[in-house]
Amino acid sequence: MLGILAINIGGFAGPVAAVLSPNLPTPGTFADEAWFAFALLVFEGKMRALFSLLFGASLALFIERANAAGKPGELLQMRRLGWLALFGYLHFLLLWWGDILFAYALAGLAALAFRHYPLKGLATGALLLFAGWHLALAAESWPLARSEAQVLAGTATPAAAAEYRAARADAAERTAREMAAYRQGFAAQAAGKLQHHAAEPLDAALGTMGEIVPLMLLGIVLYRSGFFSGKWPRPALRWLAVGGIGGGGALTLAFIAWAWPLHFPPVLMNLAFASGLAIPHLLMMLGYAAALMLAAPRLAETRLGGRLIAAGRMAFSNYLGMTVVMTFIFYGWGLGLVGTVPPRWQGLFVLGGWALMLGWSKPWLARFRQGPLEWVWRSLTYWRF
């Protein structure tokens, strides 16, 4: 959850467009672009992919443990995902537009249908679906991205330039509406979403299914192959960590070196986030996962490691808790700082959020077996309070 906050902060502090470029909705400084480039290199795409991988592994683990206890594991998992979908929709409706829980609930239900497939076939199918989905997105997004590139280079035809200007004007109008909504009170924001954007979580889920489901399936593959239980040889983990982080990082740096002089143009960045950086993100995510497995035994013995483990055990509570904290800071029903904190200062809020998660999770678990929302979720799943 710590890494997720680092990529979500732009969406808390500003409009949706701010996630795509440090120069939206207003031009940024060199420091703004530097923070954006750093977050792109280290966090963007990798943290969500890693979360998807771990979520997939947790699907298989939950069912396995429930079955071992003589309980209907698949039925309980489907009920668990149903409650997660409800939590996610309420999260979107009452707090923040960037919810991922609803999408993960639907993707989890889809992934369950394939969890018994042979490992080799499951891995191959997941990678083919991942590649095909992102190629389709690239083909869909390329015409407008090409128009933007031509406009920036001064080679656009009048028709292409007009198309691009119209798209940017529509985006600016949409951003203005978003900012006005974020400055409203709590009830007004919820009513506005219910009236105008009630289907947005479903649309977002369908629009990301081809990325999330394959990554969940890869998580199931790794779980079944013993990746998370220490059965992979350490040389293989080291190879994956170095190759994944090094290879994916090099590709991401090459992209940043190209996009930064252009000041991270939004349409091209949208293409990059949606599909162009899919392979670097996948490589770095696998590298991060391998590095965590290598470091876990020693890290768990340290004070920091203990707090990281506690924060991970309370991931659900921390994810929703950070939304409450950040929307209170930025939205109109709280301190109302939305649109006033440029990217170069947003890292401070990330550090503050990390401190909160690391600070409260371990003391809580010293007194209780699980986080507060984890308890609610489990109780609803088993229908036992």
N, C-alpha and C positions, 0 to 999 in steps of 0.2 A: 504493500500500500504506500510505502514511502515514495517509490518511483512513480506510482500513478499520480500522486499529488503534484509532482514536478511537471507532468505534462498537462494536468488539469488546471493549473493555476491561471493560465492565460484565459481560459474559459470562465473562470470565476471573476477575474478582474476586469473583463471586457466582453465584447460581443463575440459571436461565433467566429467572425472573420479574423479576430485577433489571434486565433490559434494557428492560422495559416501564414501570417507574416507579422514581423515586428513593426511594420509600417502601416498597420491598419488598427483602428480606423483613422489614425493621424500619422504623419511621418515620424519615424523614430530616430534616435541618435546612434552613433557607432556602438555605444555601450548596450543599447537595446538589441541591436543586431548581434552583438557578441554573446549576450545571454541566450538569445534565440538559437544561435549556431551551437552553443555548448549543449543546450537542452536537446537539440536535434541529434547531435552526435551521441550523447550518452543515454537519453531517456526516450525520446519520441519513437513510437512504434515498437520499441523493444520491451518496454514495461507491460504494455497491453498484451503483446504476444506472449511474454513470460507468464502473465496472469492466466491467459487462455490455456497455455500448456499445463500449468498447475491445476487449473480448474478441471481439465480433462482427466488428469491423474486422480484427482479427488473423487470424481464420479465413480471410477472403478474401485477405488479404495473403500468408499462408503458402502457400495453394494457388496463387496467381498466381506467386509466386517459384519454387515447386517446378516448376510446369509450364514456366516459362521456362527452367529448367535441364534440361529434358528428363526430369523425374521425374514419377511419377503423383501429382499433388498431392492429389487427393481421397482416394485410398487412404492416403497418408501422414498426412493430417489425421485420418482416422478412427482410424488406429493411434495417433496422438498423443493423441487424446481418450480412447481406451481405456486408455492408460497413465495419463492424468490421472485417470480414474475410479478406478483402482487406488490411485494416490497419495492421492486424496481419502478413499477408504474406510479406508486405513491411518492417515491423519491423524485421522479420527474415532475409529477403534478404539483407537489407541495414545496419542493426545494430547488431543483436544478435541472436545466435542459440536457445536461451531458450524461444522464444516467446510462450505465452499461449493464445493470443487473437484469433488466427485462430482456435484453438481447441475449445475455448469457444463459438465462433460463430457457429460452426457446432453442438456442444452439445446443444446450446440454441435452434437451429432449431428442434433438436430431442425432446427436453423437451416440446416444444410448443404443440406437438401432444398429450400429455397426461395431459395437464393442467386442463381439464374439468372433469377428473375422480373424483369419490368420494374420500374424504380425506383419509378414512381408507384404501381403496384399493390402492390409490396412494402411501401412506406411506409404506404399506406392499410390494408393487411391487418394490419400490425404494430400500428398505432394502434387499430384496431377490436378486435383480440385483447386488447390491453392494457386497453382500456376495459371490454370485456365480462367479462374475468377479474376485475377489481377490483369491478365491480358485483355479480357473483355472490358474491364474498367478503363484500361489505358486507351483502347480503341474508341470508347465512348467519349473520353475527356480530351483526346488529342486535338480535334479541330479547333476548339476554343483556345487551348494552350498554344497551338501553332499561331493563331491570330495574335495572341499576346506577345509571343516571341518576335513576330514580324513588326508589331507596333513598337516594341522596345528597340528593335534594330533599325527602324525607319524604313522598312521595306514593305509594309503592309499595303494591300490594295485598298481603295476607298471602301469597298464592301466589307473587307475583313476588319478595317479600322472602325467602321460603324457598328459592326457586330460586337466588337470588343467594348466600345464605349457604352453601348446599350447594356451589356452584361454588367459592367462596372457600375453604371447608374442604378440598375436594379439592386445590385449588392449594397450600394450605399443607402438606398431607401430602406432595404431590409434591416440594415444595421441600425439606422435611426429608430426604426420601430422597436427593435430589440432593446436598445438602450433606454428608450422611454418606458418600456415594460419593466426592466430591471430596477428602475427608480421608483416603481410603485410599491404599495404596501403588500403585505403577505397575501391577504384575501384577494386583492385585485390581480396579483400575478397568477394565483391558482385559477381564478375564474377565467382569466384570459387564455390560459393554456387549455382549459377544459372546453372553451368555446371555439377557439381557433386552431388548436394543435393537438386535439385529443388522440389522433392516430399517429402522432410523431414517434412514440416509442416503437410501435410496430413497423413503421417505415424504416426507422434506423436499424431495427433488428434484421429486416429483410435485406437492407442495403449492406450489411456487414456479415451476413451468414456465411458467405463463401470464403471469408477469412477466418472467422472464429471457429467454425466447425472443424476445418482441417487441422488447426492448431490444437484443438481439444483432442482430436483423434491421435495426433502425434504424442500428446501427453499420455493417452491411454497406452500407446505403443511403448513409450519409455517406461511407464509404470510396470507393464507386463514383462518387459525385458530385464527388469531389476535395476534400472537406472537409479531410482530413488531409494533403493534398499541396499546400496553398496555392492551390488554384484558386478557392476562394470569395472574392468581393470583400470587402475589409476593412469597408466600410460594412455589409454583411450580417452579418458576424461581430459587429460592434459592436452592431447592433440586437438580435441574438440574445443576446449577453452581457448587455446592459442589461435587455432585456425578460424574459429567462429568470430571471436572478438577482433582478431587482427584483420581477417579478410573483410568482414562486414564493416569494421571501422574504417578501413582504407577506402572502401567504396563510398561510404558516407562522407568521408573527408573530401574525396574527389568531387562529389556532388556539391558540398558546401563551397568548395573553391570555385565552382562554376556559378552557383546561385548567389553567393554573397555580393560579388560586384554588380549584379543585377538588382540588388536590394530585396531579394526574396520575393519576386512578383507572385501575387496570390493565386492566379490560375495555374501557373506552372507548379507552385508549391502544393496546390490541391492535387494535381496529377501525381506529384512525387509521393505525397502522403498516402494517396489512395492505391497507387500501384507501382510507381517507378522505383520506390525504395523497398519494395516488398522483400526482395532477396537479401539486401544488406540487413534489414530488420530481422529476418529469419535467422541468418547466420549469427548475428550478435546475440539474439535471444538464446540460441542453443549454446553459444559460448558462455553467456552469463550463467545458464543453468548448470553447465559442467563446472564452471569456476565455483559456484556455490556448493556443489557436491564435494569438490576437492577441499574447500575451506571449512565446511560445516563441522567436522569433528573437533578441530581446534577452536574454531570460532565459538562453538557452543560453550566452551569452558571459560570464556572471557565475560566480563561484566556487560560489554556492549553486545556480545553475542546473545547473552541471556535476555537482554531487553529486545533485541531484534526478533528472537523466537517468540517472545510474549506478544509483541505487536503483530506478528504473523498469525498467531493463534486467535487473535481478536481482529482479524482482517475485516470482517463484516461490520463490526462496531466501529472500527477506525475509519472505514470508507465512508459510512454514513455520518459519522461524527465529524469528519473533516468537511463534509458538505455543509453541515449545520454551522460550523465555525466560520468557514469561508464565505458562505452566503450572508451570514450575519455581518461580517466585516464589509462586504462589498455591495449588498443589495439594499434597496430602499427601506425594507422593513427593519434593517439594522443600522449600521453606521453609514451606509450609502456611499462608499468609496469607489463604486464601479466607474470605470473610465478615467480615474484620477491617478492610478498607480501604473507607471510605464513598465515595460518588461524588465528594464535594468534593476528595478527594485523588487520585482516579484519573487526573486530568489530568497529574499529575507522572509517572506511569508511562508515559503516552502520550508525553510529551516525552522521557523516557529512551529509549523505543523508537525514536522518530524520530532521536534522536542516534546510536543504534547503526546504524540503517539508512543514514543519511547518512554516518556515519563510516567504515564498512567497505566499502561498495559500490565507491566510486571507487578506493581502493587495490587492491582485489581485481582490478578490471577493468584496472588498469594492468599487472598481471602475467599475467592470463588473459583469454581472449577472451569468456568468459561465466561466469555464476555457477555454483557447484558443482551445484546441483540442475537448473539449466538444461542443463548438460552431460549429466547423467544422463538427463534427459528426451529431449534430442535424440539421444543415443546409442541409447536404446531405440527411438525412433521410426524411425531409419534402420538400426537394428541394426548399428551400426558404432562400435567403441570404440577 
